[in-house]
Amino acid sequence: NRVLGMIEDMAENQHDKFAVFWTEFGSVLKEGVGEDWSNKERIAKLLRFSSTADSGDKQVVALNDYVGRMKEGQDKIYFVTADSYGAAKNSPHLEIFNKKGIEVLLLSDRVDEWLISHLTEFEGKTLQSVAKGGLDLGQLDDEDDKKEQDAVNKDFESVIKQTKEILGDKVTEVRLSQRLTDSPSCLVTEDSAMSLNMERIMKEAGQSFGDSKPIFELNPTHPLVLTMKDEQDDDRFSDLTNILFDQAILSEGGQLTNPADYVHRLNGLLQGLLK
């Protein structure tokens, strides 16, 4: 209790000294959220993170800061996990959040996956991964928007069906994305599933378990996806599908099972463009 009191005083009144303390012991403090349940809320207030609201990679954003900047009607604290700050900051899952000006915490320390498994809410606000589950940011503001989305879904029914047939058991589902604005595709997981980043960490630690199957999302406004809708050649459609799937894996920081196959398909697509 006395130690926590000293750290809390430092965080509130000696910002420079606390910044040095956080650099040295921040990762250890993050472990405390899962190991010291009686002081969980006090420790959570001391945590610092990088975020899309700050241009640097230093962890300076407190959860209280984030909550104070939340948009009206926002009820979740959004975050993304990755194996590096650069990968987190450039994650395709951030695109709709950046467009709408919604802040997202960038978590790239290995301990962060452990942290968020124990810190599921803060001051009544649920922590939500931007790479998990469905997405509801209120972007369908009225009935006309909903009708437009339904029309797009219907327009891409054949693309979704054919893509799922090609990818088979590599994915659990193929669907149109509401989180992408610039990238053609991305991978997401169910809310209850282990994140792809955590799965990689466990594998590197020698833990053996069956690979989870992600959800494959396509951006219906991207030129490559629009090309798929009009593609009549099944082989070209298959190549483009597999290229977009492999690119989504790479964007997640994952490794391809067969890099040579990806390069072969990509070269074939480029040669077709040259012709």
C-alpha positions as CSV (number, residue, x, y, z in Angstrom):
1,N,0.0,0.0,0.0
2,R,2.8,2.4,0.8
3,V,4.7,1.6,-2.4
4,L,1.6,2.1,-4.5
5,G,1.0,5.4,-2.7
6,M,4.5,6.6,-3.6
7,I,4.1,5.6,-7.2
8,E,0.7,7.3,-7.4
9,D,2.2,10.5,-6.0
10,M,5.0,10.3,-8.5
11,A,2.6,9.8,-11.4
12,E,0.5,12.8,-10.3
13,N,3.1,15.3,-9.2
14,Q,6.5,14.2,-10.7
15,H,5.8,13.4,-14.3
16,D,9.4,13.4,-15.4
17,K,10.5,11.0,-12.6
18,F,7.5,8.8,-13.3
19,A,8.4,8.6,-17.0
20,V,11.8,7.3,-16.0
21,F,10.2,4.8,-13.6
22,W,7.8,3.6,-16.2
23,T,10.6,3.0,-18.8
24,E,12.3,0.8,-16.3
25,F,9.4,-1.0,-14.5
26,G,6.3,-0.5,-16.7
27,S,6.2,-4.1,-17.9
28,V,6.5,-5.3,-14.4
29,L,3.7,-3.0,-13.3
30,K,1.5,-4.4,-16.1
31,E,1.9,-7.9,-14.6
32,G,0.5,-6.7,-11.4
33,V,-3.0,-6.3,-12.9
34,G,-3.3,-10.1,-13.2
35,E,-1.3,-11.0,-10.0
36,D,-2.5,-8.5,-7.4
37,W,-6.3,-8.5,-7.6
38,S,-6.8,-6.5,-4.5
39,N,-5.0,-3.5,-6.0
40,K,-6.0,-4.1,-9.6
41,E,-7.9,-0.8,-10.1
42,R,-5.1,1.2,-8.5
43,I,-2.5,-0.4,-10.7
44,A,-4.7,0.1,-13.8
45,K,-4.7,3.8,-13.2
46,L,-0.9,3.8,-13.3
47,L,-0.6,2.1,-16.6
48,R,0.7,3.9,-19.6
49,F,0.3,3.1,-23.3
50,S,1.1,4.4,-26.8
51,S,-2.0,5.5,-28.7
52,T,-3.1,6.8,-32.1
53,A,-3.7,10.2,-30.4
54,D,0.1,10.6,-29.9
55,S,2.6,10.6,-32.7
56,G,5.4,9.0,-30.8
57,D,6.1,5.5,-29.6
58,K,6.5,6.4,-26.0
59,Q,4.0,5.0,-23.6
60,V,2.5,8.1,-22.0
61,V,-1.3,7.7,-22.3
62,A,-3.1,6.8,-19.1
63,L,-6.5,5.0,-19.2
64,N,-8.0,8.1,-17.5
65,D,-6.6,10.2,-20.4
66,Y,-8.2,7.9,-22.9
67,V,-11.6,7.9,-21.2
68,G,-11.5,11.7,-20.9
69,R,-11.1,12.0,-24.7
70,M,-13.7,9.4,-25.7
71,K,-16.3,10.6,-28.2
72,E,-19.9,11.2,-27.2
73,G,-21.7,7.9,-27.2
74,Q,-18.5,5.8,-27.2
75,D,-18.7,3.0,-24.6
76,K,-15.6,1.0,-25.3
77,I,-11.8,1.5,-24.9
78,Y,-10.4,0.3,-28.2
79,F,-6.9,-1.3,-28.5
80,V,-4.8,-3.3,-31.0
81,T,-2.0,-5.7,-30.2
82,A,1.0,-6.5,-32.3
83,D,4.6,-7.6,-32.0
84,S,6.0,-4.1,-32.5
85,Y,4.9,-0.5,-32.3
86,G,5.2,-0.1,-36.0
87,A,3.0,-3.1,-36.7
88,A,0.4,-1.8,-34.3
89,K,0.4,1.7,-35.6
90,N,0.0,0.5,-39.2
91,S,-2.5,-2.2,-38.6
92,P,-5.3,-2.2,-41.2
93,H,-7.8,-2.7,-38.4
94,L,-7.2,1.0,-37.4
95,E,-8.5,2.4,-40.7
96,I,-12.1,3.1,-39.8
97,F,-11.0,4.3,-36.4
98,N,-8.6,6.8,-37.9
99,K,-11.2,8.0,-40.4
100,K,-13.7,8.6,-37.5
101,G,-11.1,10.1,-35.2
102,I,-11.6,7.4,-32.5
103,E,-8.5,6.9,-30.4
104,V,-7.0,3.4,-30.2
105,L,-4.4,2.1,-27.7
106,L,-1.3,0.6,-29.4
107,L,-0.1,-2.5,-27.4
108,S,3.2,-4.0,-28.5
109,D,4.8,-5.3,-25.3
110,R,4.6,-9.1,-24.9
111,V,3.1,-8.7,-21.5
112,D,0.2,-6.7,-23.0
113,E,-1.6,-9.9,-24.2
114,W,-1.4,-11.1,-20.6
115,L,-2.6,-7.7,-19.3
116,I,-5.7,-7.5,-21.5
117,S,-6.8,-11.0,-20.5
118,H,-7.1,-9.7,-17.0
119,L,-8.1,-6.1,-17.5
120,T,-11.4,-6.4,-19.3
121,E,-12.8,-3.1,-18.2
122,F,-11.9,0.3,-16.7
123,E,-14.3,2.6,-15.0
124,G,-17.3,0.8,-16.5
125,K,-15.8,0.9,-20.0
126,T,-15.1,-2.4,-21.7
127,L,-11.8,-2.9,-23.4
128,Q,-12.3,-4.1,-27.0
129,S,-9.8,-5.3,-29.5
130,V,-10.3,-3.7,-32.9
131,A,-9.2,-7.1,-34.5
132,K,-11.9,-9.2,-32.8
133,G,-15.6,-9.8,-33.5
134,G,-18.0,-7.7,-35.3
135,L,-17.7,-3.9,-35.4
136,D,-20.4,-1.4,-34.5
137,L,-19.2,2.2,-34.4
138,G,-22.5,3.7,-35.3
139,Q,-21.3,4.2,-38.9
140,L,-24.8,3.0,-40.1
141,D,-26.4,6.2,-39.0
142,D,-29.8,6.0,-40.5
143,E,-32.1,3.7,-42.4
144,D,-30.7,4.7,-45.8
145,D,-27.2,3.7,-44.7
146,K,-28.5,0.3,-43.6
147,K,-30.3,-0.2,-46.9
148,E,-27.1,0.7,-48.8
149,Q,-25.1,-1.8,-46.7
150,D,-27.7,-4.5,-47.4
151,A,-27.4,-3.8,-51.1
152,V,-23.6,-4.1,-51.0
153,N,-23.9,-7.4,-49.2
154,K,-26.2,-8.7,-51.8
155,D,-24.1,-7.4,-54.6
156,F,-21.1,-9.4,-53.3
157,E,-22.9,-12.6,-52.4
158,S,-21.2,-14.6,-55.2
159,V,-17.8,-13.2,-54.3
160,I,-18.1,-14.2,-50.7
161,K,-19.3,-17.7,-51.6
162,Q,-16.6,-18.3,-54.1
163,T,-13.9,-16.9,-51.8
164,K,-15.0,-19.2,-49.0
165,E,-14.9,-22.2,-51.4
166,I,-11.4,-21.4,-52.4
167,L,-10.0,-20.8,-48.9
168,G,-11.9,-23.8,-47.4
169,D,-10.9,-24.7,-43.9
170,K,-8.3,-21.9,-43.7
171,V,-11.1,-19.6,-42.4
172,T,-14.3,-20.0,-40.5
173,E,-16.1,-17.2,-42.4
174,V,-15.7,-14.8,-45.2
175,R,-17.5,-11.5,-45.0
176,L,-17.5,-7.8,-46.1
177,S,-15.6,-5.5,-43.8
178,Q,-16.8,-2.4,-42.1
179,R,-13.4,-1.6,-40.5
180,L,-11.3,-1.2,-43.7
181,T,-11.1,1.9,-45.8
182,D,-7.8,1.6,-47.6
183,S,-6.6,-2.0,-47.4
184,P,-8.3,-4.7,-49.5
185,S,-8.5,-7.4,-46.7
186,C,-7.8,-8.3,-43.1
187,L,-8.1,-11.2,-40.7
188,V,-10.2,-11.0,-37.5
189,T,-11.0,-13.4,-34.7
190,E,-14.1,-14.1,-32.7
191,D,-14.4,-12.2,-29.4
192,S,-13.8,-15.4,-27.4
193,A,-10.9,-16.6,-29.5
194,M,-7.2,-16.2,-28.8
195,S,-5.7,-13.3,-30.8
196,L,-3.5,-14.1,-33.7
197,N,-0.6,-12.2,-32.0
198,M,-1.1,-14.3,-28.8
199,E,-1.2,-17.5,-30.8
200,R,2.2,-16.6,-32.3
201,I,3.7,-15.8,-28.8
202,M,2.4,-19.2,-27.5
203,K,3.9,-21.0,-30.4
204,E,7.3,-19.3,-29.9
205,A,7.2,-20.4,-26.3
206,G,6.8,-24.0,-27.4
207,Q,3.1,-24.4,-26.6
208,S,1.4,-26.8,-29.0
209,F,-2.3,-26.4,-29.9
210,G,-4.5,-26.5,-32.9
211,D,-4.4,-23.4,-35.1
212,S,-7.4,-21.2,-34.8
213,K,-9.2,-20.3,-38.0
214,P,-9.7,-16.6,-38.5
215,I,-12.5,-14.7,-40.2
216,F,-11.5,-13.2,-43.6
217,E,-12.9,-9.7,-44.3
218,L,-12.9,-8.0,-47.7
219,N,-13.2,-4.3,-48.4
220,P,-16.0,-3.9,-51.0
221,T,-14.7,-0.4,-52.0
222,H,-11.1,-1.5,-52.8
223,P,-10.3,-1.8,-56.6
224,L,-8.9,-5.3,-56.2
225,V,-12.0,-6.6,-54.5
226,L,-14.2,-4.8,-57.1
227,T,-12.1,-6.7,-59.7
228,M,-13.0,-10.0,-58.1
229,K,-16.7,-9.2,-58.5
230,D,-16.2,-8.8,-62.3
231,E,-13.6,-11.6,-62.8
232,Q,-14.8,-14.4,-65.1
233,D,-11.6,-16.5,-65.0
234,D,-11.8,-18.9,-62.1
235,D,-8.0,-19.4,-62.0
236,R,-7.4,-15.6,-61.8
237,F,-10.1,-15.3,-59.1
238,S,-8.4,-18.0,-57.1
239,D,-5.0,-16.4,-57.4
240,L,-6.3,-13.0,-56.4
241,T,-8.2,-14.6,-53.4
242,N,-5.1,-16.3,-52.2
243,I,-2.9,-13.2,-52.7
244,L,-5.3,-11.1,-50.6
245,F,-5.4,-13.8,-47.9
246,D,-1.6,-14.0,-47.7
247,Q,-1.3,-10.2,-47.6
248,A,-3.7,-10.2,-44.7
249,I,-1.5,-12.7,-42.9
250,L,1.6,-10.5,-43.5
251,S,-0.3,-7.4,-42.3
252,E,-0.9,-9.2,-39.0
253,G,2.8,-9.9,-38.6
254,G,2.3,-13.6,-39.4
255,Q,4.4,-15.9,-41.6
256,L,3.3,-17.6,-44.8
257,T,3.2,-21.4,-45.0
258,N,4.4,-21.2,-48.5
259,P,6.1,-17.9,-49.4
260,A,7.2,-19.2,-52.8
261,D,3.6,-19.9,-53.8
262,Y,2.7,-16.3,-52.8
263,V,5.5,-14.9,-54.9
264,H,4.5,-17.0,-57.9
265,R,0.9,-15.9,-57.7
266,L,1.8,-12.3,-57.3
267,N,4.3,-12.3,-60.2
268,G,1.6,-13.9,-62.4
269,L,-0.8,-11.1,-61.4
270,L,1.8,-8.4,-62.2
271,Q,2.6,-10.0,-65.6
272,G,-1.1,-9.9,-66.4
273,L,-1.2,-6.2,-65.7
274,L,1.8,-5.6,-67.9
275,K,0.1,-7.2,-70.8
